[in-house]
Amino acid sequence: MQSQTQNRRIRERHDARTGWAFMAPFFIMFLLVFAVPICVAIYQSFFRQVASGGGLYGSGELENQFVGFDNLAMVITSADFWTGMGRVVIYAAFQIPFMIIAALVLALVLDSFLVRRVGFFRLSYFLPFAIPGIVAAMVWLYIYTPELSPIVKFFDSLGIHIDFMAPGAPILASMANMTTWTYTGYNMLIFLAALQAIPHELYEAARLDGATSWQIVRQIKVPMVSGAALLAVLLSIIGTIQLFNEPAVMQSANGWMGNAYTPMMMAYNTMFGTISPGGDGPASAISIVMALVAGGLAVIYALLQRKTVR
């Protein structure tokens, strides 16, 4: 009996070591690409580059000086930061619902019997996501530029003037179109995976009860993908907070947008000294505040997910 107990303990220790061995590569990569950068960003947020030496302007050499929470306080009280965040919120308010609905409709169509060669259409819808963001933004900039755009020239020939890059709603709508074109296929795959996980017995039982195709979609498919919808919305919101490619490319042709049009643009230009005070310290503080916003959204998602499961 004692021998069996010892053998069992040996097997358990062996299984535990095997599990840790399989987990070690992931754990190491997690530390290198996730935990370590976060710790470095938090550490850098307590410092700011200042000119060293005597005199009013220093000697010109920059050194890191501990400033405590001054960088975080600067971000929290920055009107430019919260104005950019407000633009992002307005942008997300009309872009994300449209994109999610479009992705759901595409997934429902591909999951039905209306489409043949589903693999071809699935790849076609996903292809824009595979194009580098900067490249896609530059293509759309060409389409939006009045001097180059065939669309603008076509409407001009009809006597209709369209300015895709006008301040306010037009430029936000133009960037929203760029993002929707890129990420609709990605979110469509999330919905399609959720739809294909639904047991087909539910459809057969519904048809036996006389349910129409529309009733199956409305009462079975859509409710069953609510969890996937929450995930897609959360990922979209987090991605919107990090909005950079589209406004950065658009800003190259529209100087009035400034260097802090979105929080991510503000962090980028602060890092390279375009915005003062610059350097890695203030930029890290901006990133931390953005991460806190994203963390708050993650908590909201977890609560909504728990409520959905119940």
N, C-alpha and C positions, 0 to 999 in steps of 0.2 A: 504493500500500500504506500509506504514511504517512498519507494523507488518510483512508483507511478506519479506521485506528487512532484518529485524532483524533475522527472522527465517533462511533465506538463509545464513547470516553471521555466525549464530550459527552452522549451518550444516557444513559450510566451515571450521570453527575452529575445529569442532569435527573431520572432515575428516583429517585435517592437524595433529592433535594430534594422531589420529589412525595411520597415515602413519609414523610419527616419532616413535611411539611405536613399530611398526613392524620393522623399520629400526634400532632401538637401539641395538639389539643383534649383528647385523653385524657390526655396527659402533664401538661398544666396542671391538669386536674381531679384527677389523681392527687396532685399536689403539694398542692393546696388542701385536699382532703378526707381525705387519708391521711398524707402525709409531714409536712406542716406541723403538724397536731395532735399527732402523735407526738413531734416535736421540742419542741414547746411543753410537752407533758406531762413529758418528761424534764427540761427546764430548770426547770419549776416544782417538780419533786420535790426539788430541792436547796434550797428555800426554805420558810420557815414564817412565818405571820403572828404577830407578837408585839406587845404593847403598848409604845409608845414613851414616853419621858419618865422622870422620876425617880420615886422612891418605890417602895414595895413592889409596887403594882399598875400602875404607869405612869400616863400621862395619859389613857388610854382610846383614844387613836388607834392604829390598827394599821398596822404597816409590815412589809414582807417582809424577813426576816433569813436570811442564808445559813447553812444548818445541815449542809451536806455530805450524807452518807449517813444522817443520823439518821432521816429519814422512812422510808426503805427498811428500816432496821434495826427501826424501830417496827412496821412491817407484818409483817416476817418473824418477829418475836418476839411478835406479838399472838395471844393465845389466842382472842379473839373472831373474828379473821380465819380461823384454821385450823379453828375449830369450825364457822363458816359454810361453809367449803370442804368440811368433812366432811359436812355436811348435803347439800350439792350433790352430792357423790360418791354418797352413799346414794340420793338422789333419782334420779340418773342411772342407777344400777345396776339399778333395776327399771322405770323409766319408759321409757328409750330402747329396750331390747329389745322391750318390748311394742308400742311405737309403730312400730318398724321392721318387725316381723313383720306388724302390722296393715296397714301401708302396702304391703308386698310382696304380701300376700294380695289386697288391693283391686286392685293393679296387674295381678296374674295373672288375676283375674276379668275385668277390663276388656279384657285382651289376648286373652281366649278368645272362643269363639263363643257363650257363654252369655248375653251382654248385648247388647241392641240399644240404639240411641241412646247410644253411648258418650260423645259430647260432653256430653249432659245430666248423666250421672252424674259425669263428670270435673269439670265445673263445680260440681256439688253438693258433691263431696268437698273441692274446693279453697276453697269459699266461706267456711268458718270462718277461713281464713288471711287473707282480705280484711277481716275485721272488726278494728278497732283493738284492740290487746291490752288496754288499760285498760278499754274498753267490755265486752269479753268477760269480763274478770276480775270486773267489777262485776255482770254477769248471773249468773255462777257464785256470787258471794258471796251474792246474793239466794237462790239455790237452796240454799246451805249454811246460811244463818242459821236457827236453830231456830224463832224467832218468826215467820218469814215463809215458810219453805220448805214447799211442798206435799208434797215427798217425805218430809220429817221428820214432818209431821203425819199422813201416810198410815201410816207405820210406827208412830207413836205410837198410832193407832187400833187397831192390831193388837197392842199391848202390847210392841212392840219399840222400844227407845230407841237412836237413832243420833245420834252427835255427829261431824259431818264435820270440826269444827275443834278436836278434842281434841289436846293436845300429843303430839308423837311421831309415830308412823306414820300415824294418821288424817289429820292436816293435810297431811303430805307426800303421802299418797295422793290427797287432794282436789286439791292443786296439780298433781300428776302427771296427774290426769284432765283438768284445764283445759288443760294443755300438749298432751296427746295429742289432745284434741278440736281444738285449733288447728292443729297441725303435721302430723297424719297425712296430710291431703290434699296438703300441700306435698311430703312425702317420696314419696307415691304417684306424683306427676308425675315425680320423678326416676327411679323404677323403671320407670314406663310408657315414658318416653323411651328407656331402655336396652333394654327388651323390644322396642320397635318398631324398634330398630336391628339386631336379630338377623336375619340372612338367612333368608328363609322356605324356602330350599332345604334347610336343615338339618332343618326339620320334615318336609318332603316325603320326604327320604331316610330319616328315622327311621320314618315311617309305612310306607314300602316295606319296611323291615326288620321290620315287625310291632310297633313300639313303641306302647304305649297312651298316652292323653293324660297320665296321671299320670307315666309314665316320661319323656315329653317335658319335663314341668314339672321333674321332679326331676333329670334328667341333662343337660338342655340349657338351659332357661330360667334356673333358679336359679344354676347355675355361671356363666352368661354375664353375670349382673347383679351379680357379686361386687364389681366395681369401683364400681358405683353404690351398693352397700350400704356400702362403706367411706366413700365421700363423704358419704352420708346420716348415717352414724354420727358422723363427724367434725364435720359441721355441727351435729348435735344436741348433741354434747358441748360445743362452743364456745358454743352458745346456752344450754346449761344453766349454764355458768360465769357467763354474764351474766344469769342469772335475776333478774328484778326486778318485772315487772308483777304476777304472781300473789302473791308474798309481800308486796309493798307494799300491795296492796288488802286482803289477808287481815289484815295487821297493823293496819289501821284499825279492825277489829272485834275484834282479839285483841291487846291491849296487852302480854300476856306474851311475845310474840314478840321484842320489843325492836327496836332500830334497826340491828342488825348480824346479822340472821337469815341473810342471804346476803352474799357478798363485794360484790356490786353495791349492795345496800342500805347496806352499810357505807361504800362510796365515796360514795354519794349523800348520806347523812346527815353524813359527815365534811365534804363540800364546803360544806354549809350550816350547819356549826357545831353540829349536834345532838350529834355525838360530838366529844369533845376528845382531842387537839388537832385543831382543825378548820381549814378553809380549803382552797384549791386545791392547796397543796403536799402535805399528807398524802393528800388524795384522789387526786392524780396518782400518788403512790407506790403506792397500792393498785391503781390501774389498770395500772401497769407490771408489778406482780407477777402480776396476772391475765393480762396479755398474754404474759408469759413462760410461764405455764402453757399458754395457748393455742398459743404457738409450739412448745412441747415436743410437744403433741399433733399439730401439723402435721408435725413431723419424723417422729413415729411413723407417721402416715398415709402420708408419702412412702415410708418403708421398706416398709410393708405393700403399698403400691401397686406398688412395684418388684418385690417378691416375687411378687405376683399375676400381673404381666405375664410374669415368667419362667416 
